[in-house]
Amino acid sequence: MHRLNLPWTVATLLSVCLLAPQFTAALRAADGEEVEGIAALVELLAEVDDPSLQQDLLVGMHDALRGRRNVPMPGKWPAAYKLLSSSANAVVREKADVLALIFGDPKAIGDLKKVVHNAKAGSEERRRALQALIDARVPQLAAELQELLDEPILRAAAIRGLAAYDHAGTPAAILSRYSLLSAAEKQDAVSTLSSRPAYALALLDAVEAGKVARSDLSVFTVRQLHEFGDERLDERVRTVWGTIRPTAKDKAELLARYKQLLTPEFRKQASLPNGRLVFNKTCTQCHRLFDAGGNVGPDLTGSNRANLDYILENVLDPSAVIGRDYQLRTIVTLDGRLISGIIREQTPTTLVVQTVNERVVLAREDVEEIVVSPVSMMPEGVFEQLTPEEVRDLIAYLAAPGQVPLPEQSE
């Protein structure tokens, strides 16, 4: 392990810049070497005032420690943080805040909370501060996140962040505001409320009471609820929502039924704007088409989407061929949270999971179990939740050569 000694010379600084990748790689090594590596880099950060060098080292350390918690605070960190937090370089300040949270620095936690609650601060600055606190899993943050549900610019991040905390007040806090949420915020709310069994039961009660539309629960969401293996929860799903259509043994029969429906004459009556609206409700969280959409599943813009057989085969039997990059994982954390998604990155210490609505960074020490699903992340039965006209319009929109406007007065 390389050891750094003060005072710093120009030659020493240049050598450290060249060795930075080796230092950050060493942070993933054995515990003893990791502590030495972190201490050496923090010692350097406490002494230099070159913003470019500070940024390079902070970015490297952040990448190496991303998702980690309970990393011992180096002795020189308070001095380094005082210097870095006053930098004119926004990236330096931001990365310093993130590292401070990883080290459990109470000063940084307090400073970031002040930014979050400062109505005079910029919207983006407040959102970044809140996301940093959420990503660091700052203890006992749930009550503050519930209060932030009344802050429009912070609401979406607060809803998503609440999934990380097991707090009895969360379902009521979200559901009492559900009717005021935007369409995207409702999707975040359903995702958070389906992340834990107790939350999910409250969500299903709200569906039964008419406070949450049954259609707001996608097939993917319902399938995730079944992954808990909780019979009481399964029974509530069957009573309130129904059952997911079982995988058809004869896919040819299902394909023939939709081909019979989607005749050329019927498809000529399609509304492309309405097809885009259906796409936004059912597909856009995971798939990108033209200039909008998510990046969970494949980009559809360049696919063979004008071919009716191709579209029907992929929608009706999405698990027939699953690309390695799109294998669904169900991850259970030690505190009972369930996360369904695709693992985008992994190191010996962290997992980065892409869900339908966010990218979650998890410390491996918090993961209890990872199950590889034999089915695609795209659920079966998508068409079963749509009217024949909606299926027709969606098929037509998927085949369109370019983007079309949404219907007037649509959200």
NORFENMO-V879496 format. One record per residue. N is the residue number from 1. SS is DSSP state (H for helix, E for strand, L for the rest). Layout:
n = (N:N)
ss = (SS:SS)
This chain:
n = (1:2:3:4:5:6:7:8:9:10:11:12:13:14:15:16:17:18:19:20:21:22:23:24:25:26:27:28:29:30:31:32:33:34:35:36:37:38:39:40:41:42:43:44:45:46:47:48:49:50:51:52:53:54:55:56:57:58:59:60:61:62:63:64:65:66:67:68:69:70:71:72:73:74:75:76:77:78:79:80:81:82:83:84:85:86:87:88:89:90:91:92:93:94:95:96:97:98:99:100:101:102:103:104:105:106:107:108:109:110:111:112:113:114:115:116:117:118:119:120:121:122:123:124:125:126:127:128:129:130:131:132:133:134:135:136:137:138:139:140:141:142:143:144:145:146:147:148:149:150:151:152:153:154:155:156:157:158:159:160:161:162:163:164:165:166:167:168:169:170:171:172:173:174:175:176:177:178:179:180:181:182:183:184:185:186:187:188:189:190:191:192:193:194:195:196:197:198:199:200:201:202:203:204:205:206:207:208:209:210:211:212:213:214:215:216:217:218:219:220:221:222:223:224:225:226:227:228:229:230:231:232:233:234:235:236:237:238:239:240:241:242:243:244:245:246:247:248:249:250:251:252:253:254:255:256:257:258:259:260:261:262:263:264:265:266:267:268:269:270:271:272:273:274:275:276:277:278:279:280:281:282:283:284:285:286:287:288:289:290:291:292:293:294:295:296:297:298:299:300:301:302:303:304:305:306:307:308:309:310:311:312:313:314:315:316:317:318:319:320:321:322:323:324:325:326:327:328:329:330:331:332:333:334:335:336:337:338:339:340:341:342:343:344:345:346:347:348:349:350:351:352:353:354:355:356:357:358:359:360:361:362:363:364:365:366:367:368:369:370:371:372:373:374:375:376:377:378:379:380:381:382:383:384:385:386:387:388:389:390:391:392:393:394:395:396:397:398:399:400:401:402:403:404:405:406:407:408:409:410:411)
ss = (L:L:L:L:L:L:L:L:L:H:H:H:H:H:H:H:H:H:H:H:H:H:H:H:H:H:L:L:L:L:H:H:H:H:H:H:H:H:H:H:H:H:H:H:H:L:L:L:L:L:H:H:H:H:H:H:H:H:H:H:H:H:H:H:H:L:L:L:L:L:L:L:L:L:L:L:H:H:H:H:H:H:H:H:L:L:L:L:L:H:H:H:H:H:H:H:H:H:H:H:H:H:L:L:L:H:H:H:H:H:H:H:H:H:H:H:L:L:L:L:L:L:H:H:H:H:H:H:H:H:H:H:H:H:H:L:L:L:L:L:L:H:H:H:H:H:H:H:H:H:L:L:L:L:H:H:H:H:H:H:H:H:H:H:L:L:L:L:L:H:H:H:H:H:H:L:L:H:H:H:L:L:H:H:H:H:H:H:H:H:H:H:H:L:L:L:H:H:H:H:H:H:H:H:H:H:H:H:L:L:L:L:L:H:H:H:L:L:H:H:H:H:H:H:H:H:L:L:L:L:H:H:H:H:H:H:H:H:H:H:L:L:L:L:L:L:L:L:L:L:H:H:H:H:H:H:H:H:H:H:H:L:L:H:H:H:H:L:L:L:L:H:H:H:H:H:H:H:H:H:H:H:L:L:L:L:L:E:E:L:L:E:E:L:L:L:L:L:L:L:L:L:L:L:L:L:L:H:H:H:H:H:H:H:H:H:L:L:L:L:L:L:L:H:H:H:E:E:E:E:E:E:E:L:L:L:L:E:E:E:E:E:E:E:E:E:L:L:L:E:E:E:E:E:L:L:L:L:E:E:E:E:E:H:H:H:E:E:E:E:E:E:E:E:E:E:L:L:L:L:L:L:H:H:H:L:L:H:H:H:H:H:H:H:H:H:H:H:H:L:L:L:L:L:L:L:L:L:L:L:L)
